[in-house]
Amino acid sequence: MTRIAAVLLVSAALAAGGGAFGEPPSAPSPGSSSLAPEPTPRPDDKTLVAALDVEQGDGKDRVSLYRDGTLALVRTYLGVRTVKKQVIAEEEVDVVRRVCSEALRVDVPEFRMDVLGPTKPRRFRIEIGREGDLPKVYVVDELARLPLVLGRARGALEELISRFDETDGAHWQSWDPTAVKEGDVLVRRDDGLRYRVVRDDAFVRSLELLEAHRRLQRLVVLREELPRMFHPPGTDGTEGSRR
């Protein structure tokens, strides 16, 4: 054995924590620094938190959120079915769970709206998980008036669908959402609709936004998600966004 090889063997033994040859590795002393343990993964709990079906014409989207953070989108159009999945943070799951659980006190299961002419409004089917029971289901037409708590639940679930927007982040400029406050108006990137911030829940860093013109659509969005979904306040391309 060459001298270099012998030195490498001794170095490897010392790096592995051993002392002299033949001696067992010494145990680390109390209070000595060590590598942080791997984070404990969340349990694989596929209990449903909430789900939303959106139907219009030949298309249907279904987004489902589960307790372990699994977020699944099933998109069906003309019989072709695609499935996409993500995993979201535990804090985000808690926000959606809390918002949707508030809607469970609504007893009316259907909210319909007759529309004249050939136009078919979107129809929503909301499922909210319940402990030890089947999910509670609400069927809602797009233009129907809803109780506030049910509108907030629908908005929170619609925001989850937008997580699967494939718009490349390189095509939009990020901005700092920390200054956004109640009363500000933001323009949504994908359709140009204007939303007013009507509630700022500082405890969970979420904002509730209401469609400014028709006052029909509600969204519940984490503050850090605002730049991905909305233009900065005051930069909608035509006029200032703050009112």
Residue frames as qw, qx, qy, qz and C-alpha x, y, z in Angstrom:
[[0.000, 0.890, 0.455, 0.000, 0.00, 0.00, 0.00],
 [0.399, 0.485, -0.039, 0.778, 1.37, 3.38, -0.93],
 [0.217, -0.204, -0.480, 0.825, 1.72, 6.13, 1.64],
 [0.279, -0.056, -0.160, -0.945, -0.94, 8.23, -0.06],
 [0.595, -0.267, -0.647, -0.395, -3.44, 5.35, 0.06],
 [0.489, -0.284, -0.695, 0.444, -2.71, 4.79, 3.75],
 [0.032, -0.107, -0.244, 0.963, -3.28, 8.45, 4.52],
 [0.442, -0.145, -0.381, -0.799, -6.60, 8.38, 2.67],
 [0.602, -0.302, -0.736, -0.070, -7.73, 5.34, 4.68],
 [0.345, -0.263, -0.564, 0.702, -6.84, 6.99, 7.99],
 [0.137, 0.027, -0.005, -0.990, -8.61, 10.22, 6.96],
 [0.526, -0.231, -0.571, -0.586, -11.72, 8.28, 5.96],
 [0.544, -0.329, -0.738, 0.226, -11.79, 6.46, 9.30],
 [0.196, -0.234, -0.397, 0.865, -11.45, 9.71, 11.25],
 [0.276, -0.058, -0.242, -0.928, -14.09, 11.43, 9.14],
 [0.571, -0.294, -0.684, -0.346, -16.46, 8.55, 9.92],
 [0.548, -0.675, 0.092, -0.485, -16.10, 9.33, 13.62],
 [0.940, -0.182, -0.236, 0.168, -13.73, 6.55, 14.65],
 [0.351, -0.863, 0.353, 0.082, -10.68, 7.00, 16.85],
 [0.082, -0.543, 0.812, 0.196, -7.65, 4.80, 16.65],
 [0.610, 0.129, -0.686, -0.375, -7.97, 1.55, 14.70],
 [0.439, -0.133, -0.868, 0.188, -9.90, -1.04, 16.69],
 [0.019, 0.244, 0.559, -0.792, -11.70, 1.54, 18.87],
 [0.156, 0.658, 0.726, 0.123, -15.45, 2.08, 18.42],
 [0.106, 0.555, 0.172, 0.807, -16.62, 5.52, 17.27],
 [0.127, -0.171, -0.578, 0.788, -17.13, 7.85, 20.20],
 [0.005, -0.727, -0.684, -0.059, -20.70, 8.91, 20.99],
 [0.129, 0.603, 0.066, 0.784, -21.44, 12.61, 20.54],
 [0.214, -0.163, -0.609, 0.746, -21.36, 14.52, 23.79],
 [0.016, 0.759, 0.636, -0.134, -24.56, 16.09, 25.06],
 [0.010, 0.890, 0.099, -0.446, -25.16, 19.51, 23.57],
 [0.354, -0.294, 0.569, 0.681, -22.80, 18.92, 20.67],
 [0.474, 0.498, -0.123, -0.715, -23.96, 20.23, 17.31],
 [0.435, 0.077, 0.869, 0.222, -25.37, 17.77, 14.77],
 [0.096, -0.118, -0.591, -0.793, -27.24, 17.88, 11.53],
 [0.510, 0.058, 0.275, -0.813, -30.89, 18.90, 11.84],
 [0.437, 0.156, 0.885, -0.038, -33.29, 15.96, 11.49],
 [0.020, -0.200, -0.679, -0.706, -35.27, 15.58, 8.31],
 [0.434, -0.030, 0.177, -0.883, -38.69, 17.26, 8.52],
 [0.344, 0.175, 0.903, -0.190, -41.48, 14.84, 9.29],
 [0.141, -0.135, -0.612, -0.767, -43.73, 14.50, 6.23],
 [0.555, -0.031, 0.230, -0.799, -47.42, 15.09, 6.63],
 [0.513, 0.082, 0.844, -0.134, -49.54, 11.95, 6.89],
 [0.087, -0.028, -0.729, -0.678, -50.93, 10.66, 3.62],
 [0.228, 0.426, 0.708, -0.516, -54.48, 11.70, 4.52],
 [0.007, -0.156, -0.622, -0.767, -56.78, 11.78, 1.50],
 [0.024, 0.635, 0.695, -0.336, -59.79, 12.94, 3.51],
 [0.232, 0.615, 0.404, 0.636, -61.61, 15.56, 1.45],
 [0.147, -0.316, -0.306, 0.886, -61.42, 19.15, 2.68],
 [0.427, 0.644, 0.255, -0.581, -63.50, 20.61, -0.14],
 [0.414, 0.102, 0.704, 0.568, -64.09, 20.31, -3.88],
 [0.335, 0.608, 0.099, -0.713, -65.56, 22.45, -6.63],
 [0.490, 0.307, 0.716, 0.391, -67.07, 21.35, -9.96],
 [0.189, 0.583, -0.051, -0.788, -67.43, 24.05, -12.61],
 [0.482, 0.320, 0.771, 0.265, -69.56, 23.16, -15.65],
 [0.309, 0.675, 0.007, -0.670, -70.22, 25.18, -18.76],
 [0.628, 0.539, -0.378, -0.415, -71.14, 23.81, -22.16],
 [0.925, 0.180, -0.335, -0.004, -68.98, 20.83, -23.06],
 [0.427, 0.443, -0.584, 0.530, -66.37, 21.51, -20.41],
 [0.717, -0.659, -0.155, -0.166, -66.05, 20.65, -16.76],
 [0.310, 0.515, -0.607, 0.520, -63.35, 21.34, -14.18],
 [0.775, -0.575, -0.232, -0.117, -63.16, 19.64, -10.80],
 [0.256, 0.568, -0.568, 0.537, -60.67, 20.75, -8.20],
 [0.817, -0.483, -0.306, -0.081, -60.31, 18.75, -4.97],
 [0.076, 0.668, -0.548, 0.497, -58.28, 19.54, -1.86],
 [0.840, -0.270, -0.470, 0.026, -57.30, 16.90, 0.71],
 [0.573, -0.819, 0.015, 0.011, -56.01, 17.17, 4.26],
 [0.786, -0.280, 0.216, 0.506, -52.46, 16.19, 3.37],
 [0.062, -0.688, 0.223, 0.687, -52.21, 19.15, 0.98],
 [0.347, 0.117, 0.779, 0.508, -52.85, 17.24, -2.24],
 [0.374, 0.580, 0.113, -0.715, -54.59, 19.48, -4.77],
 [0.396, 0.109, 0.826, 0.385, -56.02, 17.73, -7.85],
 [0.410, 0.491, -0.041, -0.768, -57.58, 19.24, -10.96],
 [0.454, 0.217, 0.833, 0.229, -59.56, 17.03, -13.33],
 [0.276, 0.502, -0.137, -0.808, -60.38, 18.84, -16.57],
 [0.477, 0.283, 0.820, 0.137, -62.85, 17.28, -19.02],
 [0.326, 0.572, -0.108, -0.745, -63.67, 18.67, -22.46],
 [0.712, 0.381, -0.359, -0.468, -65.51, 16.82, -25.23],
 [0.987, -0.091, -0.087, -0.097, -64.85, 13.55, -23.44],
 [0.659, 0.395, -0.420, 0.483, -61.10, 14.11, -23.08],
 [0.642, -0.759, -0.093, -0.052, -59.98, 13.99, -19.45],
 [0.520, 0.488, -0.434, 0.550, -56.73, 15.37, -18.06],
 [0.694, -0.674, -0.237, 0.087, -55.50, 15.23, -14.47],
 [0.364, 0.595, -0.361, 0.619, -53.01, 17.54, -12.78],
 [0.701, -0.610, -0.344, 0.139, -51.80, 17.53, -9.17],
 [0.202, 0.652, -0.369, 0.630, -49.93, 19.80, -6.81],
 [0.592, -0.449, -0.565, 0.359, -49.14, 19.86, -3.10],
 [0.028, -0.781, -0.001, -0.624, -49.86, 23.06, -1.20],
 [0.169, 0.312, -0.642, 0.680, -48.69, 24.22, 2.21],
 [0.284, -0.406, -0.829, 0.260, -50.43, 23.17, 5.40],
 [0.001, 0.373, 0.290, -0.881, -51.22, 26.80, 6.17],
 [0.313, 0.108, -0.428, -0.841, -53.05, 27.16, 2.86],
 [0.375, -0.260, -0.874, -0.169, -55.07, 24.01, 3.55],
 [0.188, -0.422, -0.663, 0.589, -56.10, 25.51, 6.89],
 [0.153, 0.257, -0.032, -0.954, -57.25, 28.74, 5.21],
 [0.426, -0.040, -0.636, -0.642, -59.48, 26.88, 2.74],
 [0.369, -0.295, -0.872, 0.126, -60.78, 24.54, 5.44],
 [0.078, -0.372, -0.503, 0.776, -61.70, 27.43, 7.71],
 [0.269, 0.202, -0.200, -0.920, -63.40, 29.45, 4.96],
 [0.460, -0.083, -0.741, -0.482, -65.36, 26.45, 3.67],
 [0.282, -0.286, -0.856, 0.325, -66.40, 25.23, 7.13],
 [0.128, 0.256, 0.299, -0.910, -68.14, 28.58, 7.72],
 [0.442, 0.082, -0.443, -0.776, -70.46, 27.75, 4.80],
 [0.245, -0.129, -0.961, 0.006, -71.73, 24.56, 6.47],
 [0.125, 0.350, 0.624, -0.688, -74.31, 26.56, 8.38],
 [0.422, 0.240, -0.281, -0.827, -76.15, 27.31, 5.10],
 [0.554, 0.113, 0.777, -0.278, -79.12, 24.93, 4.94],
 [0.677, 0.615, 0.088, -0.394, -80.37, 25.67, 1.40],
 [0.721, -0.169, 0.567, 0.362, -78.67, 23.20, -0.99],
 [0.487, 0.402, 0.537, 0.560, -79.45, 24.90, -4.33],
 [0.025, 0.697, 0.088, -0.711, -79.28, 28.46, -5.66],
 [0.505, 0.385, 0.648, 0.419, -80.74, 28.75, -9.17],
 [0.086, 0.590, -0.031, -0.802, -81.03, 31.61, -11.62],
 [0.622, 0.552, 0.547, 0.088, -83.21, 31.56, -14.74],
 [0.170, -0.480, 0.349, 0.787, -81.46, 33.17, -17.70],
 [0.642, 0.644, 0.265, -0.320, -83.37, 34.23, -20.81],
 [0.450, 0.762, -0.404, -0.233, -81.98, 33.38, -24.23],
 [0.913, 0.236, -0.328, 0.054, -79.43, 30.78, -25.38],
 [0.141, 0.656, -0.595, 0.442, -76.78, 31.77, -22.86],
 [0.858, -0.330, -0.393, 0.021, -75.88, 29.06, -20.38],
 [0.201, -0.841, 0.393, -0.312, -74.27, 30.37, -17.22],
 [0.380, 0.317, -0.828, 0.263, -71.62, 28.39, -15.45],
 [0.792, -0.480, -0.169, -0.336, -72.86, 26.02, -12.80],
 [0.105, 0.535, -0.724, 0.422, -70.93, 25.26, -9.62],
 [0.856, -0.352, -0.350, -0.144, -71.14, 22.23, -7.38],
 [0.012, -0.664, 0.563, -0.492, -69.47, 22.77, -4.01],
 [0.850, -0.269, -0.452, 0.017, -68.59, 19.87, -1.72],
 [0.118, -0.710, 0.468, -0.512, -67.43, 20.58, 1.82],
 [0.583, 0.027, -0.791, 0.180, -66.01, 17.76, 3.92],
 [0.568, -0.602, 0.132, -0.546, -67.49, 17.01, 7.34],
 [0.036, -0.399, 0.866, -0.301, -65.99, 15.04, 10.20],
 [0.262, 0.067, 0.925, -0.267, -67.57, 11.58, 10.40],
 [0.530, 0.583, 0.478, -0.388, -70.16, 12.34, 7.70],
 [0.594, 0.441, 0.480, 0.471, -70.53, 12.65, 3.95],
 [0.220, -0.058, 0.090, 0.970, -69.58, 15.98, 2.36],
 [0.256, 0.691, 0.480, -0.477, -72.27, 18.63, 2.25],
 [0.385, 0.219, 0.587, 0.678, -73.16, 19.62, -1.32],
 [0.205, 0.706, 0.240, -0.635, -74.37, 22.93, -2.75],
 [0.481, 0.374, 0.586, 0.535, -75.38, 23.53, -6.38],
 [0.054, -0.733, -0.136, 0.664, -75.08, 27.13, -7.53],
 [0.552, 0.691, 0.329, 0.330, -75.74, 28.98, -10.79],
 [0.522, 0.135, -0.044, 0.841, -73.18, 31.64, -11.65],
 [0.052, -0.448, -0.119, -0.885, -75.61, 34.59, -11.51],
 [0.575, -0.612, -0.525, -0.137, -77.53, 33.45, -8.44],
 [0.187, -0.744, 0.324, -0.554, -77.29, 35.47, -5.24],
 [0.739, -0.061, -0.630, 0.231, -75.48, 33.59, -2.50],
 [0.599, -0.795, -0.073, 0.062, -75.09, 33.91, 1.24],
 [0.069, 0.901, -0.425, 0.061, -71.80, 35.60, 2.01],
 [0.556, -0.489, 0.672, -0.006, -70.20, 32.53, 3.61],
 [0.822, 0.265, 0.497, 0.090, -71.04, 30.33, 0.61],
 [0.493, 0.865, -0.046, 0.084, -69.74, 32.95, -1.82],
 [0.182, -0.813, 0.552, -0.029, -66.47, 33.07, 0.11],
 [0.737, -0.178, 0.650, 0.048, -66.16, 29.27, -0.04],
 [0.757, 0.573, 0.294, 0.110, -66.70, 29.29, -3.79],
 [0.236, 0.938, -0.244, 0.070, -64.13, 32.06, -4.19],
 [0.444, -0.639, 0.628, 0.019, -61.52, 30.17, -2.18],
 [0.776, 0.073, 0.617, 0.109, -62.00, 27.06, -4.32],
 [0.602, 0.786, 0.123, 0.074, -61.93, 29.02, -7.59],
 [0.042, -0.893, 0.448, 0.023, -58.58, 30.44, -6.52],
 [0.657, -0.320, 0.674, 0.103, -57.29, 26.87, -6.22],
 [0.766, 0.506, 0.378, 0.117, -58.21, 26.23, -9.86],
 [0.304, 0.939, -0.158, 0.043, -56.12, 29.26, -10.84],
 [0.527, -0.636, 0.541, 0.158, -53.07, 27.53, -9.28],
 [0.732, 0.105, 0.612, 0.281, -52.96, 25.40, -12.41],
 [0.401, 0.899, 0.010, -0.176, -52.70, 28.42, -14.71],
 [0.859, 0.029, 0.223, 0.460, -49.82, 27.56, -17.01],
 [0.250, 0.949, -0.044, 0.188, -48.89, 31.17, -17.70],
 [0.756, 0.131, -0.267, 0.583, -45.11, 31.33, -17.55],
 [0.418, -0.791, -0.226, 0.385, -43.97, 33.49, -14.66],
 [0.475, -0.154, 0.252, 0.829, -41.41, 35.09, -16.97],
 [0.111, 0.519, 0.529, 0.662, -44.24, 36.86, -18.76],
 [0.310, -0.861, -0.269, -0.301, -45.31, 38.90, -15.74],
 [0.272, 0.499, -0.454, 0.687, -43.43, 41.12, -13.40],
 [0.533, -0.461, -0.653, 0.277, -43.58, 40.33, -9.71],
 [0.067, -0.642, 0.086, -0.759, -44.46, 43.06, -7.26],
 [0.166, 0.040, -0.755, 0.633, -44.56, 43.51, -3.49],
 [0.382, -0.533, -0.603, -0.454, -48.07, 42.84, -2.14],
 [0.390, -0.276, -0.646, 0.596, -47.39, 43.88, 1.46],
 [0.043, 0.132, 0.155, -0.978, -48.95, 47.35, 1.01],
 [0.334, -0.311, -0.650, -0.607, -52.24, 46.10, -0.45],
 [0.095, 0.099, 0.657, -0.742, -55.04, 47.04, 1.91],
 [0.203, 0.574, 0.779, -0.149, -58.81, 46.96, 2.25],
 [0.247, 0.829, 0.180, -0.469, -60.42, 49.18, -0.38],
 [0.077, -0.509, 0.620, 0.592, -57.73, 48.71, -3.05],
 [0.820, 0.450, 0.161, -0.315, -58.83, 47.57, -6.50],
 [0.340, -0.418, 0.754, 0.376, -56.75, 45.02, -8.42],
 [0.693, 0.460, -0.237, -0.503, -57.10, 43.87, -12.03],
 [0.836, -0.141, 0.530, 0.017, -56.93, 40.12, -12.58],
 [0.134, -0.502, 0.653, 0.552, -54.36, 39.06, -15.15],
 [0.294, 0.093, 0.907, 0.287, -56.28, 36.34, -16.97],
 [0.158, 0.627, 0.728, 0.228, -59.54, 38.16, -17.75],
 [0.149, 0.348, 0.074, 0.923, -59.07, 41.85, -16.90],
 [0.446, -0.712, -0.481, -0.250, -61.83, 41.88, -14.28],
 [0.042, 0.547, -0.387, 0.741, -61.47, 44.34, -11.41],
 [0.666, -0.440, -0.596, 0.091, -61.66, 43.11, -7.82],
 [0.171, -0.752, 0.230, -0.594, -61.88, 45.23, -4.70],
 [0.398, 0.053, -0.794, 0.457, -60.25, 44.09, -1.45],
 [0.508, -0.581, -0.227, -0.594, -63.14, 43.89, 1.02],
 [0.805, -0.579, 0.062, -0.112, -61.50, 42.01, 3.89],
 [0.402, 0.621, -0.606, 0.294, -57.94, 41.73, 5.16],
 [0.891, -0.440, -0.077, -0.081, -57.40, 38.77, 7.47],
 [0.131, 0.803, -0.545, 0.202, -53.99, 39.60, 8.87],
 [0.696, -0.425, 0.544, -0.196, -53.93, 36.51, 11.09],
 [0.820, 0.083, 0.544, 0.159, -53.66, 34.08, 8.17],
 [0.179, -0.432, 0.455, 0.757, -52.29, 36.56, 5.59],
 [0.263, 0.394, 0.797, 0.375, -55.32, 36.12, 3.33],
 [0.177, 0.238, -0.015, -0.955, -57.39, 38.73, 1.54],
 [0.389, 0.512, 0.763, -0.066, -61.00, 38.54, 0.40],
 [0.001, 0.225, -0.348, -0.910, -61.74, 40.24, -2.93],
 [0.450, 0.563, 0.629, -0.292, -65.12, 41.01, -4.48],
 [0.397, 0.367, 0.541, 0.644, -65.68, 41.59, -8.19],
 [0.079, -0.292, -0.181, 0.936, -66.02, 45.38, -8.41],
 [0.266, 0.005, -0.409, -0.873, -68.55, 45.66, -11.25],
 [0.609, -0.250, -0.591, -0.466, -71.12, 42.86, -10.89],
 [0.361, -0.446, 0.579, -0.580, -70.31, 42.06, -7.25],
 [0.929, -0.010, -0.160, -0.334, -70.88, 38.35, -7.98],
 [0.856, 0.177, -0.410, 0.260, -67.50, 36.66, -7.78],
 [0.470, -0.824, 0.289, -0.132, -65.54, 36.43, -4.52],
 [0.767, 0.341, -0.465, 0.280, -61.97, 35.25, -4.12],
 [0.637, -0.748, 0.188, 0.008, -60.00, 34.39, -1.00],
 [0.735, 0.546, -0.246, 0.318, -56.30, 34.72, -1.81],
 [0.718, -0.475, -0.076, 0.503, -53.13, 34.48, 0.25],
 [0.006, 0.936, -0.083, -0.341, -51.31, 37.81, 0.12],
 [0.331, -0.516, 0.634, 0.472, -48.18, 36.32, -1.43],
 [0.485, 0.304, 0.770, 0.281, -50.27, 34.89, -4.30],
 [0.258, 0.832, 0.258, -0.418, -51.55, 38.33, -5.39],
 [0.025, 0.660, -0.469, -0.587, -48.69, 39.12, -7.85],
 [0.232, -0.030, 0.912, 0.336, -49.29, 35.87, -9.73],
 [0.204, 0.567, 0.798, 0.013, -53.00, 36.54, -10.17],
 [0.086, 0.931, 0.334, -0.116, -53.29, 40.34, -10.34],
 [0.448, 0.602, -0.038, 0.660, -51.57, 43.38, -11.80],
 [0.343, -0.160, -0.446, 0.811, -50.08, 45.82, -9.29],
 [0.020, 0.800, 0.504, -0.324, -52.48, 48.45, -7.92],
 [0.070, 0.847, -0.049, -0.525, -52.70, 51.42, -10.29],
 [0.025, -0.490, 0.687, 0.536, -51.14, 49.65, -13.30],
 [0.665, 0.318, 0.657, -0.162, -54.01, 48.08, -15.24],
 [0.444, 0.121, 0.598, 0.656, -52.79, 49.64, -18.47],
 [0.064, 0.645, 0.514, 0.562, -55.65, 52.12, -18.88],
 [0.275, -0.760, 0.010, -0.589, -56.32, 53.88, -15.61],
 [0.050, -0.415, 0.724, -0.549, -55.35, 53.84, -11.93],
 [0.540, -0.217, -0.801, -0.140, -56.66, 50.83, -10.06],
 [0.211, -0.258, -0.671, 0.662, -57.10, 52.46, -6.67],
 [0.215, -0.599, -0.438, -0.635, -60.47, 53.95, -5.95]]
